[in-house]
């Protein structure tokens, strides 16, 4: 499940047509995974999905910051095809929602 649709991703990237759909979907999946890993928590589309989550540690409903961070990371991965880091802007949007595990 992606928190951002392929259509939203293509709109963000300003891509028309379907020639790069597979590549965009691959990078969108990676951006989604990076965001969720950075947050250290599961993220769902709806409160009903959160309520149904079993044995999850502090799941959350997706918000605008998380979606925007995914789109920023996607844009970075799409434009810089040789890098795989989370851009600073995306990290700034995700950090308030991140679970920090004790040391």
Secondary structure, 3 states (H helix, E strand, C coil): CCCCCHHHHHHHHCCCCCCCHHHHHHHHHHHHHHHHHHHCCCEECCHHHHHHCCCCCCCEECCHHHHHHHHHHHHHHHHCCCCCCCCHHHHHHHHCCCCCCCC
